[in-house]
């Protein structure tokens, strides 16, 4: 993906001077990812490969933290949360996906995990607002929507909570 797509997208964003590229169709990822790439073009000394790898790797750490937070929510165990955090970062599927391949899946996964954390913390509006951001980052987040609909059908949420998704 880097050679065929991401490298070229970043070159276009750089040629259009970062945020001035907003509004042009560059690549086939969501605008949220485009904005993130545009931000990194302003940091001197970062070549295209570093931009892709840094954004994806930072997302790994955030994802591990979000899962650790979710584990803490259910167990209130600091140590279990720390173990989960460390294990997630050591999983081959995690570090290969971002560090080696430069994929951005950890970005929307982090947001989904945070959405789940807020949902189970009984903060439905925050949960669905964050879920809306996850959808804006990558459309694959749509796979969680049926769970929210089932919760709504079971009376665990109100229809007005779903309006918060639009803010994301």
C-alpha positions as CSV (number, residue, x, y, z in Angstrom):
1,X,0.0,0.0,0.0
2,X,2.8,2.4,0.8
3,X,4.5,2.1,-2.6
4,X,1.3,2.0,-4.7
5,X,-0.7,4.5,-2.8
6,X,0.3,6.2,0.5
7,X,3.6,7.5,-0.7
8,X,1.9,9.1,-3.7
9,X,-0.9,10.5,-1.6
10,X,1.6,12.2,0.8
11,X,3.5,13.6,-2.2
12,X,0.3,15.2,-3.5
13,X,-0.5,16.6,0.0
14,X,3.0,18.0,0.3
15,X,2.8,19.5,-3.2
16,X,-0.5,21.2,-2.3
17,X,1.1,22.5,0.9
18,X,-0.6,20.4,3.6
19,X,-3.9,21.8,4.7
20,X,-4.4,23.5,1.3
21,X,-4.9,20.0,-0.1
22,X,-8.1,19.6,1.9
23,X,-11.0,19.5,-0.4
24,X,-9.2,17.7,-3.1
25,X,-9.7,14.0,-3.6
26,X,-6.4,12.4,-2.8
27,X,-6.5,8.7,-2.3
28,X,-9.5,6.6,-1.3
29,X,-9.3,6.8,2.5
30,X,-11.6,9.0,4.6
31,X,-11.1,12.8,4.9
32,X,-10.1,12.2,8.6
33,X,-7.0,10.3,7.6
34,X,-6.2,12.9,5.0
35,X,-6.3,15.6,7.7
36,X,-4.0,13.6,9.8
37,X,-1.5,13.2,7.0
38,X,-1.8,16.9,6.3
39,X,-0.8,17.7,9.9
40,X,2.3,15.6,9.7
41,X,3.5,17.3,6.5
42,X,4.3,20.4,8.6
43,X,6.8,18.5,10.8
44,X,10.2,19.1,9.3
45,X,12.5,16.1,8.7
46,X,9.8,13.5,8.4
47,X,9.8,11.6,5.1
48,X,6.7,10.0,3.8
49,X,7.5,6.5,5.2
50,X,8.1,8.0,8.7
51,X,4.8,9.8,8.6
52,X,2.9,6.6,7.8
53,X,4.7,4.5,10.3
54,X,4.6,7.1,13.1
55,X,0.8,7.7,12.8
56,X,0.1,3.9,12.7
57,X,2.5,3.1,15.5
58,X,1.2,5.8,17.8
59,X,-2.3,4.4,17.1
60,X,-1.1,1.0,18.4
61,X,-0.1,2.5,21.8
62,X,-3.4,4.4,22.0
63,X,-5.3,1.2,21.1
64,X,-3.5,-0.8,23.7
65,X,-4.3,1.9,26.2
66,X,-8.0,1.9,25.2
67,X,-8.2,-1.8,25.7
68,X,-6.4,-1.6,29.0
69,X,-8.9,1.0,30.1
70,X,-11.8,-1.3,29.0
71,X,-10.2,-4.1,31.0
72,X,-9.9,-1.8,34.0
73,X,-13.6,-0.9,33.6
74,X,-14.6,-4.5,34.1
75,X,-11.9,-5.8,36.6
76,X,-10.7,-2.6,38.4
77,X,-7.3,-4.3,38.3
78,X,-4.4,-2.1,37.4
79,X,-2.2,-5.1,36.8
80,X,-4.6,-6.9,34.5
81,X,-4.9,-3.7,32.5
82,X,-1.1,-3.4,32.3
83,X,-0.8,-7.0,31.1
84,X,-3.4,-6.5,28.5
85,X,-1.7,-3.3,27.3
86,X,1.7,-5.1,27.0
87,X,0.2,-8.2,25.3
88,X,-1.6,-6.1,22.7
89,X,1.6,-4.3,21.8
90,X,3.4,-7.7,21.4
91,X,0.8,-9.3,19.2
92,X,2.3,-9.9,15.7
93,X,-0.9,-8.8,14.1
94,X,-0.7,-5.5,15.8
95,X,2.9,-4.5,15.2
96,X,3.1,-6.0,11.7
97,X,-0.1,-4.2,10.7
98,X,1.2,-0.8,11.6
99,X,5.0,-0.9,12.0
100,X,5.7,-3.1,9.1
101,X,2.8,-2.5,6.7
102,X,1.8,1.0,7.7
103,X,-1.9,0.2,7.9
104,X,-4.2,2.5,9.9
105,X,-6.6,0.0,11.4
106,X,-5.5,0.7,15.0
107,X,-6.9,4.2,14.6
108,X,-10.5,3.3,14.2
109,X,-10.1,0.3,16.5
110,X,-8.9,2.6,19.3
111,X,-12.0,4.7,18.8
112,X,-14.3,1.6,18.8
113,X,-12.7,0.4,22.1
114,X,-13.2,3.9,23.6
115,X,-16.7,3.9,22.4
116,X,-17.3,0.5,24.2
117,X,-15.6,1.8,27.3
118,X,-18.0,4.8,27.5
119,X,-21.0,2.6,26.6
120,X,-20.3,0.3,29.5
121,X,-19.6,3.3,31.8
122,X,-23.2,4.3,31.0
123,X,-22.1,7.4,29.0
124,X,-24.2,6.6,25.9
125,X,-23.9,10.0,24.3
126,X,-20.1,10.1,24.6
127,X,-19.9,6.5,23.4
128,X,-21.9,7.2,20.2
129,X,-20.1,10.5,19.5
130,X,-16.8,8.6,19.6
131,X,-18.3,5.9,17.5
132,X,-19.2,8.5,15.0
133,X,-15.6,9.6,14.8
134,X,-14.6,5.9,14.3
135,X,-16.9,5.8,11.3
136,X,-15.3,9.0,10.0
137,X,-11.9,7.5,10.3
138,X,-12.7,4.1,8.6
139,X,-16.0,2.8,7.4
140,X,-15.2,-0.7,8.7
141,X,-16.4,0.6,12.1
142,X,-19.9,0.0,10.7
143,X,-19.7,-3.6,11.9
144,X,-20.3,-2.5,15.5
145,X,-23.5,-0.6,14.6
146,X,-25.8,-3.7,14.8
147,X,-24.7,-4.1,18.5
148,X,-25.8,-0.6,19.2
149,X,-29.1,-1.2,17.4
150,X,-29.7,-4.3,19.5
151,X,-29.0,-2.4,22.7
152,X,-31.5,0.2,21.5
153,X,-34.1,-2.5,20.7
154,X,-33.6,-3.9,24.2
155,X,-34.1,-0.5,25.8
156,X,-30.5,0.1,26.8
157,X,-30.3,3.3,24.8
158,X,-32.6,6.0,23.5
159,X,-32.9,7.1,19.9
160,X,-31.7,10.5,20.9
161,X,-28.3,9.0,21.8
162,X,-27.8,8.0,18.2
163,X,-27.9,11.7,17.2
164,X,-24.5,12.0,18.9
165,X,-23.0,9.9,16.1
166,X,-23.6,12.8,13.7
167,X,-21.2,15.0,15.8
168,X,-18.4,12.5,15.2
